[in-house]
Amino acid sequence: MQRKRIIIEGIVQGVGFRPFVYQAARRAGVCGWVLNDSRGVTIEAEGEGGRLEAFLRALREELPPLASISRLEWSDIPVVGEGAFVIRQSQSLATRSAQVSPDTFVCDDCLAELFEPADRRFRYPFINCTNCGPRYTIVTGIPYDRPQTTMADFPMCERCRAEYDDPASRRFHAQPNACPDCGPALTLLDSRGEPVSVADPLASSVELLRAGRILAVKGLGGYHLAADACNDAALAELRRRKVRDEKPFALMSFDESRVERYALFDETERRLLRGVERPIVLLRQKPGGPISPLVAPRNRYFGVMLPYTPLHYLLLEQGFLALVMTSANLSDEPIAFQDAEARERLGAIADYFLVHNRRIHTRTDDSIARVMGGKALLLRRSRGYVPRGVFLPESQPSVLALGAELKNTVCLTQENRAYLSQHVGDLKNQQVYGSFQGTIAHLREILQLEPAVVAHDLHPDYLSSRYAEQLEGVTRVAVQHHHAHLASCLAENGVRGEAIGVIFDGIGYGTDGRIWGGEFLVGGFAGYRRAGHFRYVPMPGGDAATREPFRMALAYLHQAFGRDLPDLELVRQTPERDLKLLLQMIEKGINSPLTSSCGRLFDAVAALAEVRRTVSYEGQAALELEMAIEGKGEAEAYPVRVVEEEGMLIFDQAGLIRALCADLQAGASTSLVSARFHRGLAALILDVCRRLRQQTGLQDVALSGGVFQNRFLTEASLALLEADGFTVHTHSLVPPNDGGLALGQAVIAGRLAVS
């Protein structure tokens, strides 16, 4: 006889892990106990050697669907002679490191019960089991037990309690377990938040959606605004009320067969669409499909997700091809998640509210993903992925990283794991800033971490930087924006050494006080040097130039031609008075900060090609410029000229702009101009990386920054670099945009803390 103490860490709470251990122990014929604690799961198992080996093998190889193990260790301890195996009450330890499971979609077993008339949970919108259902959004603390979730408001009835206590049940210790007799329930409210007297709130909601009404629907991590995706009038009204002129709406369909009627997808995209995380996946539109053109204006892609709650399935089953399911907010506000707040903020947008009485503890928006270069890429890492840890190349002191100003996320590290928060948003919005503070507090609470090191962006005026300044008793580390992007990509890919960093984005504060964004770096976690960049150009009007790309077009024209501007549609359409004023601002440097931004070059080219003179959302010009490329975009690259100045490699854009203008004057199509521009940037990346390889001997290249959300540019660059022998690292689990910045900040600050 032997006895072993087994310590398991990872996603092992709230995923049916203790029932799995119990049943594995019974099958193997071992005695002892299992319990949840603040680190994960602890087991003591006793039996003959062969039986213990079979038990350990089951722990390694036969995990529940939602579980994952990051650490499994055992040690021999004295035999005590137990006669059974039991599940003990959870314990809290001084150190907490338990990983909370992300929220997950309704499993096949629960879905079968949902539509089975003989089942007692037939058409119950909150059906779940240990293999599915709400997790992170309802957790108030750890260990993960019902009293530390918002399900504490719902005492289980006798039948649910019997399932919860039955080791043979799929709902054994399922913390959100409930049924129509004891669990959450739906209510239909009017736009003022008053209850509507109806026999069936769900059936009435379906009829309202069919009639073209807009509903605010309470989900897992917040509210959605829902409307029939084939109803032009409903979507036009939704855009007007939401103040969202052109930014695409997300779609949700009942199953893949309905998605196939309006979108195209390959097997990798299918797996991503069907995954347990259920992100919004960018899929190519099927020409001539029935979805309203108001869903995604001037875009060849739809953002599509499959249902992830029973309520979604019940709404969609009644014949809708797709429903728009967009975040319930006004533009730039955070998603509404608290009931009183939702009624106040959404009353002028929604005609009705379909709500329930299960509290949402943590606001969490939908994740967004696409397939690029043959693998999944997260563009927004949120529901379904958070708070799953990202493994770091090595252990480090605990760090709180505060992220960027836009697309903000925060990050907490613990030993060799980094916990990125859900998408927070633009901190300039007061409500988003409040969400930022709440997110930090919640992560600290569930991880029980009080890091002594706080990392923030180098920009002194970012609200995240100002937040760091208010913290007492901590070491503050200011991290340059593009260095953080480089480190984020290296950390995600487990690269310990240095690499060439190609970091292209819109805006980042540089060490020279200027706005960087077209950067070639050499370095790693411990430091970097700026090896090259795009030649600086003025941004006439500062931030106004990001909203009005035609301003950047004039700046690049002036750089390439001086005052002798070419005869282009953009120049002809700009009023003489405005043209004169903007040229004076450019020449005299009046409210025209200098930038090396690749994003601003995209804006300029989009304006020159008459794709987009002004924008209504961030990144719109670049997106629509990419969308203008037809077919495979086979075209000769525009010429790129790289010069060396004071030891720095400088991309001089003037030659590219002159060639592009010549094409436009010759009547070239927008598709050709866009394809040649994209291929020119890919050629530039190869050219500079070759030069830096000769200088440094480095073969590793990291592509990061928001520009590398662009599929055409990323895949073209990958093909050129890999054909030339480079090892190329791109993002997948962490966004290349500023949503992944906190990870890079965290590992840089962690390295500094131990050096």
Secondary structure as the mmCIF struct_conf table of DSSP 4:
data_model
#
loop_
_struct_conf.conf_type_id
_struct_conf.id
_struct_conf.beg_label_comp_id
_struct_conf.beg_label_asym_id
_struct_conf.beg_label_seq_id
_struct_conf.end_label_comp_id
_struct_conf.end_label_asym_id
_struct_conf.end_label_seq_id
STRN STRN1 GLN A 2 ILE A 11
STRN STRN2 GLN A 13 GLN A 13
BEND BEND1 GLY A 14 GLY A 16
HELX_RH_AL_P HELX_RH_AL_P1 PHE A 17 ALA A 28
TURN_TY1_P TURN_TY1_P1 GLY A 29 GLY A 29
STRN STRN3 CYS A 31 ASN A 36
BEND BEND2 SER A 38 GLY A 40
STRN STRN4 VAL A 41 GLY A 47
HELX_RH_AL_P HELX_RH_AL_P2 GLY A 49 GLU A 61
TURN_TY1_P TURN_TY1_P2 PRO A 65 LEU A 66
STRN STRN5 SER A 68 ILE A 77
BEND BEND3 ALA A 84 ALA A 84
STRN STRN6 PHE A 85 ILE A 87
HELX_LH_PP_P HELX_LH_PP_P1 ARG A 88 SER A 90
BEND BEND4 ALA A 94 THR A 95
HELX_LH_PP_P HELX_LH_PP_P2 ALA A 98 GLN A 99
STRN STRN7 VAL A 100 VAL A 100
HELX_LH_PP_P HELX_LH_PP_P3 SER A 101 ASP A 103
STRN STRN8 THR A 104 THR A 104
HELX_LH_PP_P HELX_LH_PP_P4 PHE A 105 CYS A 107
HELX_RH_AL_P HELX_RH_AL_P3 ASP A 108 LEU A 114
TURN_TY1_P TURN_TY1_P3 PHE A 115 PHE A 115
TURN_TY1_P TURN_TY1_P4 PRO A 117 ALA A 118
BEND BEND5 ASP A 119 ASP A 119
TURN_TY1_P TURN_TY1_P5 ARG A 120 ARG A 123
TURN_TY1_P TURN_TY1_P6 PRO A 125 PHE A 126
STRN STRN9 CYS A 129 CYS A 129
TURN_TY1_P TURN_TY1_P7 THR A 130 ASN A 131
STRN STRN10 CYS A 132 GLY A 133
HELX_RH_3T_P HELX_RH_3T_P1 TYR A 136 ILE A 138
STRN STRN11 VAL A 139 VAL A 139
BEND BEND6 GLY A 141 PRO A 143
HELX_RH_3T_P HELX_RH_3T_P2 ARG A 146 GLN A 148
STRN STRN12 THR A 149 THR A 149
HELX_RH_3T_P HELX_RH_3T_P3 THR A 150 ASP A 153
BEND BEND7 PHE A 154 PHE A 154
HELX_LH_PP_P HELX_LH_PP_P5 PRO A 155 CYS A 157
HELX_RH_AL_P HELX_RH_AL_P4 GLU A 158 ASP A 165
TURN_TY1_P TURN_TY1_P8 PRO A 167 ALA A 168
BEND BEND8 SER A 169 SER A 169
TURN_TY1_P TURN_TY1_P9 ARG A 170 HIS A 173
TURN_TY1_P TURN_TY1_P10 GLN A 175 PRO A 176
TURN_TY1_P TURN_TY1_P11 PRO A 180 CYS A 182
BEND BEND9 GLY A 183 GLY A 183
STRN STRN13 LEU A 186 ASP A 190
TURN_TY1_P TURN_TY1_P12 SER A 191 ARG A 192
BEND BEND10 GLY A 193 GLY A 193
HELX_LH_PP_P HELX_LH_PP_P6 GLU A 194 GLU A 194
STRN STRN14 PRO A 195 PRO A 195
HELX_LH_PP_P HELX_LH_PP_P7 VAL A 196 VAL A 196
BEND BEND11 ALA A 199 ALA A 199
HELX_RH_AL_P HELX_RH_AL_P5 PRO A 201 ARG A 210
TURN_TY1_P TURN_TY1_P13 ALA A 211 GLY A 212
STRN STRN15 LEU A 215 LYS A 218
BEND BEND12 LEU A 220 GLY A 222
STRN STRN16 TYR A 223 ASP A 228
TURN_TY1_P TURN_TY1_P14 ALA A 229 CYS A 230
HELX_RH_AL_P HELX_RH_AL_P6 ASP A 232 LYS A 242
TURN_TY1_P TURN_TY1_P15 VAL A 243 VAL A 243
BEND BEND13 ASP A 245 LYS A 247
HELX_LH_PP_P HELX_LH_PP_P8 PRO A 248 PHE A 249
STRN STRN17 ALA A 250 MET A 252
BEND BEND14 PHE A 254 ASP A 255
HELX_RH_AL_P HELX_RH_AL_P7 GLU A 256 VAL A 259
TURN_TY1_P TURN_TY1_P16 GLU A 260 TYR A 262
STRN STRN18 ALA A 263 LEU A 264
HELX_RH_AL_P HELX_RH_AL_P8 GLU A 267 ARG A 274
BEND BEND15 GLY A 275 GLY A 275
TURN_TY1_P TURN_TY1_P17 VAL A 276 GLU A 277
STRN STRN19 ILE A 280 GLN A 285
HELX_LH_PP_P HELX_LH_PP_P9 LYS A 286 LYS A 286
TURN_TY1_P TURN_TY1_P18 PRO A 287 GLY A 288
BEND BEND16 PRO A 290 ILE A 291
TURN_TY1_P TURN_TY1_P19 PRO A 293 LEU A 294
BEND BEND17 VAL A 295 ALA A 296
TURN_TY1_P TURN_TY1_P20 PRO A 297 ARG A 298
BEND BEND18 ARG A 300 ARG A 300
STRN STRN20 TYR A 301 MET A 305
BEND BEND19 THR A 309 THR A 309
HELX_RH_AL_P HELX_RH_AL_P9 PRO A 310 LEU A 316
TURN_TY1_P TURN_TY1_P21 GLU A 317 GLY A 319
BEND BEND20 LEU A 321 LEU A 321
STRN STRN21 LEU A 323 SER A 327
BEND BEND21 ALA A 328 LEU A 330
TURN_TY1_P TURN_TY1_P22 SER A 331 ASP A 332
BEND BEND22 GLU A 333 GLU A 333
HELX_LH_PP_P HELX_LH_PP_P10 PRO A 334 ALA A 336
BEND BEND23 GLN A 338 GLN A 338
HELX_RH_AL_P HELX_RH_AL_P10 ASP A 339 LEU A 346
TURN_TY1_P TURN_TY1_P23 GLY A 347 ILE A 349
BEND BEND24 ASP A 351 ASP A 351
STRN STRN22 TYR A 352 HIS A 356
BEND BEND25 ASN A 357 ARG A 358
HELX_LH_PP_P HELX_LH_PP_P11 ARG A 359 ILE A 360
BEND BEND26 THR A 362 THR A 362
HELX_LH_PP_P HELX_LH_PP_P12 ASP A 365 SER A 367
STRN STRN23 ILE A 368 MET A 372
TURN_TY1_P TURN_TY1_P24 GLY A 373 GLY A 374
STRN STRN24 LYS A 375 ARG A 380
TURN_TY1_P TURN_TY1_P25 ARG A 383 PRO A 387
HELX_LH_PP_P HELX_LH_PP_P13 ARG A 388 GLY A 389
STRN STRN25 VAL A 390 GLN A 396
STRN STRN26 VAL A 399 ALA A 401
BEND BEND27 GLU A 405 LYS A 407
STRN STRN27 ASN A 408 ASN A 408
STRN STRN28 CYS A 411 LEU A 420
HELX_LH_PP_P HELX_LH_PP_P14 SER A 421 HIS A 423
STRN STRN29 GLY A 425 GLY A 425
TURN_TY1_P TURN_TY1_P26 LEU A 427 LYS A 428
BEND BEND28 ASN A 429 ASN A 429
HELX_RH_AL_P HELX_RH_AL_P11 GLN A 430 LEU A 447
TURN_TY1_P TURN_TY1_P27 GLN A 448 GLN A 448
BEND BEND29 ALA A 452 ALA A 452
STRN STRN30 VAL A 453 ASP A 457
BEND BEND30 LEU A 458 LEU A 458
TURN_TY1_P TURN_TY1_P28 PRO A 460 ASP A 461
BEND BEND31 TYR A 462 TYR A 462
HELX_RH_AL_P HELX_RH_AL_P12 LEU A 463 GLN A 470
BEND BEND32 GLY A 473 VAL A 474
STRN STRN31 THR A 475 VAL A 479
HELX_RH_AL_P HELX_RH_AL_P13 HIS A 481 GLU A 492
TURN_TY1_P TURN_TY1_P29 ASN A 493 GLY A 494
BEND BEND33 GLY A 497 GLY A 497
STRN STRN32 ALA A 499 TYR A 509
TURN_TY1_P TURN_TY1_P30 THR A 511 ASP A 512
BEND BEND34 GLY A 513 ARG A 514
STRN STRN33 ILE A 515 GLY A 524
TURN_TY1_P TURN_TY1_P31 PHE A 525 ALA A 526
STRN STRN34 GLY A 527 PHE A 534
HELX_LH_PP_P HELX_LH_PP_P15 ARG A 535 TYR A 536
STRN STRN35 VAL A 537 PRO A 538
TURN_TY1_P TURN_TY1_P32 PRO A 540 ASP A 543
HELX_RH_AL_P HELX_RH_AL_P14 ALA A 544 ARG A 547
HELX_RH_AL_P HELX_RH_AL_P15 PRO A 549 PHE A 561
TURN_TY1_P TURN_TY1_P33 GLY A 562 ARG A 563
HELX_RH_AL_P HELX_RH_AL_P16 GLU A 569 GLN A 573
BEND BEND35 THR A 574 THR A 574
HELX_RH_AL_P HELX_RH_AL_P17 GLU A 576 LYS A 588
TURN_TY1_P TURN_TY1_P34 GLY A 589 ASN A 591
STRN STRN36 LEU A 594 THR A 595
HELX_RH_AL_P HELX_RH_AL_P18 CYS A 598 LEU A 608
TURN_TY1_P TURN_TY1_P35 ALA A 609 GLU A 610
BEND BEND36 VAL A 611 VAL A 611
BEND BEND37 ARG A 613 THR A 614
BEND BEND38 SER A 616 TYR A 617
TURN_TY1_P TURN_TY1_P36 GLU A 618 GLY A 619
HELX_RH_AL_P HELX_RH_AL_P19 GLN A 620 MET A 627
TURN_TY1_P TURN_TY1_P37 ALA A 628 ALA A 628
TURN_TY1_P TURN_TY1_P38 GLY A 631 LYS A 632
HELX_LH_PP_P HELX_LH_PP_P16 GLU A 636 PRO A 639
STRN STRN37 ARG A 641 GLU A 645
TURN_TY1_P TURN_TY1_P39 GLU A 646 GLY A 647
STRN STRN38 MET A 648 ASP A 652
TURN_TY1_P TURN_TY1_P40 GLN A 653 GLN A 653
HELX_RH_AL_P HELX_RH_AL_P20 ALA A 654 GLN A 665
TURN_TY1_P TURN_TY1_P41 ALA A 666 GLY A 667
HELX_RH_AL_P HELX_RH_AL_P21 THR A 670 THR A 696
STRN STRN39 ASP A 700 SER A 704
BEND BEND39 GLY A 705 GLY A 705
HELX_RH_3T_P HELX_RH_3T_P4 GLY A 706 GLN A 709
HELX_RH_AL_P HELX_RH_AL_P22 ARG A 711 ALA A 723
TURN_TY1_P TURN_TY1_P42 ASP A 724 GLY A 725
STRN STRN40 THR A 727 HIS A 729
BEND BEND40 SER A 732 VAL A 734
BEND BEND41 PRO A 736 ASN A 737
HELX_RH_3T_P HELX_RH_3T_P5 ASP A 738 GLY A 740
HELX_RH_AL_P HELX_RH_AL_P23 LEU A 741 VAL A 754
#
